[in-house]
């Protein structure tokens, strides 16, 4: 963390600047990001299920044309 008065870098555990003795602001704790989920499944699982469904539908629609059906 940089000192707001002199710009000197200080470790996050310090409460005053080591150079000018100015009180340092308390570091802001970062909140962990919550993963995207819907109905208990993560987003990547929904994307994989959607891709498999699209491939299955495409196979059902295109397979007769490839085999020689109508």
N, CA, C and O atoms as a GROMACS GRO file, in nm:
protein
  280
    1UNK      N    1   0.085  -0.115   0.000
    1UNK     CA    2   0.000   0.000   0.000
    1UNK      C    3   0.090   0.123   0.000
    1UNK      O    4   0.189   0.129   0.074
    2UNK      N    5   0.057   0.220  -0.082
    2UNK     CA    6   0.134   0.343  -0.089
    2UNK      C    7   0.082   0.446   0.011
    2UNK      O    8  -0.038   0.456   0.035
    3UNK      N    9   0.174   0.521   0.068
    3UNK     CA   10   0.138   0.626   0.163
    3UNK      C   11   0.065   0.739   0.088
    3UNK      O   12   0.111   0.782  -0.018
    4UNK      N   13  -0.047   0.787   0.142
    4UNK     CA   14  -0.119   0.895   0.074
    4UNK      C   15  -0.044   1.029   0.078
    4UNK      O   16  -0.071   1.118  -0.002
    5UNK      N   17   0.050   1.043   0.171
    5UNK     CA   18   0.122   1.171   0.184
    5UNK      C   19   0.251   1.173   0.103
    5UNK      O   20   0.273   1.265   0.025
    6UNK      N   21   0.338   1.072   0.121
    6UNK     CA   22   0.469   1.074   0.055
    6UNK      C   23   0.481   0.975  -0.060
    6UNK      O   24   0.577   0.982  -0.136
    7UNK      N   25   0.385   0.883  -0.075
    7UNK     CA   26   0.387   0.788  -0.186
    7UNK      C   27   0.478   0.668  -0.164
    7UNK      O   28   0.498   0.590  -0.257
    8UNK      N   29   0.533   0.652  -0.046
    8UNK     CA   30   0.622   0.539  -0.017
    8UNK      C   31   0.542   0.412   0.000
    8UNK      O   32   0.435   0.412   0.062
    9UNK      N   33   0.594   0.302  -0.055
    9UNK     CA   34   0.527   0.174  -0.039
    9UNK      C   35   0.544   0.124   0.103
    9UNK      O   36   0.653   0.133   0.160
   10UNK      N   37   0.437   0.070   0.160
   10UNK     CA   38   0.437   0.011   0.294
   10UNK      C   39   0.366  -0.124   0.288
   10UNK      O   40   0.271  -0.139   0.212
   11UNK      N   41   0.411  -0.221   0.366
   11UNK     CA   42   0.339  -0.350   0.370
   11UNK      C   43   0.197  -0.329   0.422
   11UNK      O   44   0.168  -0.233   0.493
   12UNK      N   45   0.108  -0.420   0.384
   12UNK     CA   46  -0.034  -0.407   0.421
   12UNK      C   47  -0.059  -0.416   0.570
   12UNK      O   48  -0.161  -0.367   0.618
   13UNK      N   49   0.033  -0.477   0.646
   13UNK     CA   50   0.010  -0.493   0.789
   13UNK      C   51   0.052  -0.370   0.870
   13UNK      O   52   0.029  -0.368   0.991
   14UNK      N   53   0.112  -0.270   0.809
   14UNK     CA   54   0.156  -0.149   0.880
   14UNK      C   55   0.041  -0.051   0.897
   14UNK      O   56  -0.046  -0.042   0.811
   15UNK      N   57   0.041   0.022   1.010
   15UNK     CA   58  -0.065   0.120   1.033
   15UNK      C   59  -0.017   0.263   1.014
   15UNK      O   60  -0.097   0.355   1.001
   16UNK      N   61   0.117   0.282   1.013
   16UNK     CA   62   0.174   0.415   0.984
   16UNK      C   63   0.285   0.399   0.881
   16UNK      O   64   0.347   0.293   0.872
   17UNK      N   65   0.310   0.504   0.804
   17UNK     CA   66   0.415   0.503   0.703
   17UNK      C   67   0.551   0.498   0.772
   17UNK      O   68   0.574   0.570   0.869
   18UNK      N   69   0.640   0.414   0.721
   18UNK     CA   70   0.772   0.401   0.783
   18UNK      C   71   0.857   0.524   0.758
   18UNK      O   72   0.952   0.549   0.833
   19UNK      N   73   0.827   0.602   0.655
   19UNK     CA   74   0.909   0.719   0.624
   19UNK      C   75   0.858   0.846   0.692
   19UNK      O   76   0.934   0.917   0.758
   20UNK      N   77   0.728   0.877   0.677
   20UNK     CA   78   0.677   1.006   0.728
   20UNK      C   79   0.585   0.990   0.849
   20UNK      O   80   0.537   1.090   0.902
   21UNK      N   81   0.560   0.869   0.893
   21UNK     CA   82   0.478   0.840   1.011
   21UNK      C   83   0.332   0.885   0.996
   21UNK      O   84   0.265   0.908   1.097
   22UNK      N   85   0.284   0.898   0.874
   22UNK     CA   86   0.143   0.931   0.849
   22UNK      C   87   0.058   0.806   0.868
   22UNK      O   88   0.096   0.699   0.820
   23UNK      N   89  -0.055   0.817   0.937
   23UNK     CA   90  -0.143   0.699   0.950
   23UNK      C   91  -0.190   0.653   0.812
   23UNK      O   92  -0.230   0.733   0.728
   24UNK      N   93  -0.184   0.523   0.791
   24UNK     CA   94  -0.224   0.465   0.663
   24UNK      C   95  -0.370   0.422   0.669
   24UNK      O   96  -0.418   0.378   0.774
   25UNK      N   97  -0.442   0.433   0.557
   25UNK     CA   98  -0.580   0.381   0.555
   25UNK      C   99  -0.578   0.229   0.564
   25UNK      O  100  -0.483   0.164   0.522
   26UNK      N  101  -0.684   0.175   0.620
   26UNK     CA  102  -0.693   0.030   0.632
   26UNK      C  103  -0.716  -0.031   0.494
   26UNK      O  104  -0.795   0.022   0.416
   27UNK      N  105  -0.647  -0.141   0.464
   27UNK     CA  106  -0.666  -0.204   0.332
   27UNK      C  107  -0.807  -0.260   0.319
   27UNK      O  108  -0.864  -0.312   0.415
   28UNK      N  109  -0.863  -0.248   0.200
   28UNK     CA  110  -0.997  -0.299   0.173
   28UNK      C  111  -0.985  -0.446   0.136
   28UNK      O  112  -0.910  -0.483   0.046
   29UNK      N  113  -1.061  -0.530   0.206
   29UNK     CA  114  -1.057  -0.672   0.177
   29UNK      C  115  -1.143  -0.700   0.055
   29UNK      O  116  -1.255  -0.651   0.042
   30UNK      N  117  -1.088  -0.782  -0.036
   30UNK     CA  118  -1.162  -0.818  -0.156
   30UNK      C  119  -1.254  -0.935  -0.125
   30UNK      O  120  -1.213  -1.033  -0.062
   31UNK      N  121  -1.378  -0.923  -0.170
   31UNK     CA  122  -1.473  -1.032  -0.150
   31UNK      C  123  -1.450  -1.138  -0.257
   31UNK      O  124  -1.430  -1.104  -0.374
   32UNK      N  125  -1.452  -1.265  -0.218
   32UNK     CA  126  -1.435  -1.369  -0.319
   32UNK      C  127  -1.556  -1.371  -0.413
   32UNK      O  128  -1.670  -1.353  -0.369
   33UNK      N  129  -1.529  -1.394  -0.542
   33UNK     CA  130  -1.637  -1.398  -0.639
   33UNK      C  131  -1.714  -1.528  -0.624
   33UNK      O  132  -1.656  -1.636  -0.611
   34UNK      N  133  -1.845  -1.516  -0.627
   34UNK     CA  134  -1.930  -1.634  -0.620
   34UNK      C  135  -1.947  -1.688  -0.762
   34UNK      O  136  -1.984  -1.614  -0.852
   35UNK      N  137  -1.921  -1.817  -0.782
   35UNK     CA  138  -1.936  -1.872  -0.916
   35UNK      C  139  -2.081  -1.866  -0.964
   35UNK      O  140  -2.174  -1.875  -0.884
   36UNK      N  141  -2.098  -1.852  -1.094
   36UNK     CA  142  -2.231  -1.847  -1.152
   36UNK      C  143  -2.291  -1.987  -1.148
   36UNK      O  144  -2.231  -2.083  -1.194
   37UNK      N  145  -2.412  -1.996  -1.091
   37UNK     CA  146  -2.479  -2.125  -1.088
   37UNK      C  147  -2.629  -2.104  -1.105
   37UNK      O  148  -2.682  -1.998  -1.072
   38UNK      N  149  -2.696  -2.206  -1.156
   38UNK     CA  150  -2.840  -2.203  -1.175
   38UNK      C  151  -2.892  -2.343  -1.144
   38UNK      O  152  -2.845  -2.442  -1.200
   39UNK      N  153  -2.986  -2.351  -1.055
   39UNK     CA  154  -3.044  -2.478  -1.011
   39UNK      C  155  -2.938  -2.575  -0.960
   39UNK      O  156  -2.948  -2.696  -0.980
   40UNK      N  157  -2.836  -2.521  -0.896
   40UNK     CA  158  -2.735  -2.604  -0.834
   40UNK      C  159  -2.622  -2.650  -0.923
   40UNK      O  160  -2.528  -2.714  -0.875
   41UNK      N  161  -2.628  -2.618  -1.053
   41UNK     CA  162  -2.520  -2.657  -1.144
   41UNK      C  163  -2.440  -2.533  -1.184
   41UNK      O  164  -2.497  -2.426  -1.203
   42UNK      N  165  -2.309  -2.548  -1.196
   42UNK     CA  166  -2.228  -2.432  -1.240
   42UNK      C  167  -2.256  -2.397  -1.385
   42UNK      O  168  -2.310  -2.478  -1.461
   43UNK      N  169  -2.219  -2.276  -1.423
   43UNK     CA  170  -2.246  -2.226  -1.558
   43UNK      C  171  -2.183  -2.311  -1.667
   43UNK      O  172  -2.243  -2.330  -1.772
   44UNK      N  173  -2.062  -2.363  -1.642
   44UNK     CA  174  -1.996  -2.444  -1.746
   44UNK      C  175  -2.073  -2.573  -1.770
   44UNK      O  176  -2.073  -2.625  -1.882
   45UNK      N  177  -2.139  -2.627  -1.667
   45UNK     CA  178  -2.215  -2.751  -1.685
   45UNK      C  179  -2.339  -2.725  -1.771
   45UNK      O  180  -2.375  -2.808  -1.855
   46UNK      N  181  -2.405  -2.610  -1.750
   46UNK     CA  182  -2.520  -2.575  -1.833
   46UNK      C  183  -2.477  -2.554  -1.978
   46UNK      O  184  -2.549  -2.594  -2.070
   47UNK      N  185  -2.360  -2.492  -1.999
   47UNK     CA  186  -2.310  -2.472  -2.135
   47UNK      C  187  -2.281  -2.606  -2.202
   47UNK      O  188  -2.311  -2.624  -2.320
   48UNK      N  189  -2.223  -2.700  -2.128
   48UNK     CA  190  -2.195  -2.832  -2.183
   48UNK      C  191  -2.325  -2.907  -2.217
   48UNK      O  192  -2.334  -2.971  -2.321
   49UNK      N  193  -2.425  -2.898  -2.130
   49UNK     CA  194  -2.554  -2.962  -2.158
   49UNK      C  195  -2.621  -2.902  -2.280
   49UNK      O  196  -2.677  -2.974  -2.362
   50UNK      N  197  -2.615  -2.770  -2.294
   50UNK     CA  198  -2.673  -2.704  -2.411
   50UNK      C  199  -2.602  -2.747  -2.538
   50UNK      O  200  -2.668  -2.771  -2.640
   51UNK      N  201  -2.470  -2.757  -2.535
   51UNK     CA  202  -2.394  -2.800  -2.653
   51UNK      C  203  -2.431  -2.943  -2.690
   51UNK      O  204  -2.446  -2.974  -2.808
   52UNK      N  205  -2.444  -3.030  -2.591
   52UNK     CA  206  -2.481  -3.169  -2.620
   52UNK      C  207  -2.622  -3.177  -2.677
   52UNK      O  208  -2.646  -3.257  -2.767
   53UNK      N  209  -2.714  -3.097  -2.627
   53UNK     CA  210  -2.851  -3.096  -2.679
   53UNK      C  211  -2.853  -3.048  -2.824
   53UNK      O  212  -2.923  -3.106  -2.907
   54UNK      N  213  -2.777  -2.944  -2.855
   54UNK     CA  214  -2.771  -2.892  -2.992
   54UNK      C  215  -2.711  -2.997  -3.085
   54UNK      O  216  -2.761  -3.017  -3.196
   55UNK      N  217  -2.606  -3.064  -3.042
   55UNK     CA  218  -2.546  -3.170  -3.125
   55UNK      C  219  -2.642  -3.287  -3.145
   55UNK      O  220  -2.648  -3.343  -3.255
   56UNK      N  221  -2.718  -3.324  -3.043
   56UNK     CA  222  -2.814  -3.433  -3.055
   56UNK      C  223  -2.925  -3.396  -3.153
   56UNK      O  224  -2.963  -3.478  -3.237
   57UNK      N  225  -2.978  -3.274  -3.143
   57UNK     CA  226  -3.082  -3.229  -3.235
   57UNK      C  227  -3.029  -3.223  -3.377
   57UNK      O  228  -3.097  -3.264  -3.471
   58UNK      N  229  -2.907  -3.173  -3.395
   58UNK     CA  230  -2.848  -3.167  -3.528
   58UNK      C  231  -2.829  -3.307  -3.585
   58UNK      O  232  -2.851  -3.328  -3.704
   59UNK      N  233  -2.789  -3.401  -3.502
   59UNK     CA  234  -2.770  -3.538  -3.550
   59UNK      C  235  -2.904  -3.600  -3.589
   59UNK      O  236  -2.910  -3.674  -3.688
   60UNK      N  237  -3.010  -3.573  -3.516
   60UNK     CA  238  -3.141  -3.627  -3.548
   60UNK      C  239  -3.195  -3.568  -3.678
   60UNK      O  240  -3.264  -3.638  -3.753
   61UNK      N  241  -3.166  -3.442  -3.704
   61UNK     CA  242  -3.217  -3.376  -3.824
   61UNK      C  243  -3.133  -3.407  -3.948
   61UNK      O  244  -3.186  -3.417  -4.058
   62UNK      N  245  -3.003  -3.420  -3.930
   62UNK     CA  246  -2.913  -3.436  -4.044
   62UNK      C  247  -2.884  -3.582  -4.078
   62UNK      O  248  -2.845  -3.612  -4.190
   63UNK      N  249  -2.901  -3.673  -3.985
   63UNK     CA  250  -2.866  -3.812  -4.009
   63UNK      C  251  -2.949  -3.875  -4.123
   63UNK      O  252  -2.891  -3.945  -4.205
   64UNK      N  253  -3.080  -3.854  -4.131
   64UNK     CA  254  -3.154  -3.912  -4.244
   64UNK      C  255  -3.108  -3.859  -4.380
   64UNK      O  256  -3.107  -3.932  -4.478
   65UNK      N  257  -3.070  -3.734  -4.385
   65UNK     CA  258  -3.022  -3.677  -4.512
   65UNK      C  259  -2.888  -3.735  -4.552
   65UNK      O  260  -2.860  -3.752  -4.670
   66UNK      N  261  -2.806  -3.766  -4.455
   66UNK     CA  262  -2.675  -3.824  -4.486
   66UNK      C  263  -2.685  -3.971  -4.524
   66UNK      O  264  -2.604  -4.020  -4.602
   67UNK      N  265  -2.784  -4.041  -4.469
   67UNK     CA  266  -2.799  -4.184  -4.496
   67UNK      C  267  -2.868  -4.207  -4.630
   67UNK      O  268  -2.852  -4.313  -4.690
   68UNK      N  269  -2.944  -4.112  -4.676
   68UNK     CA  270  -3.011  -4.126  -4.805
   68UNK      C  271  -3.162  -4.120  -4.793
   68UNK      O  272  -3.234  -4.154  -4.887
   69UNK      N  273  -3.209  -4.077  -4.679
   69UNK     CA  274  -3.354  -4.062  -4.662
   69UNK      C  275  -3.400  -3.931  -4.726
   69UNK      O  276  -3.327  -3.868  -4.802
   70UNK      N  277  -3.519  -3.892  -4.694
   70UNK     CA  278  -3.574  -3.770  -4.753
   70UNK      C  279  -3.507  -3.648  -4.704
   70UNK      O  280  -3.542  -3.538  -4.745
   0.00000   0.00000   0.00000
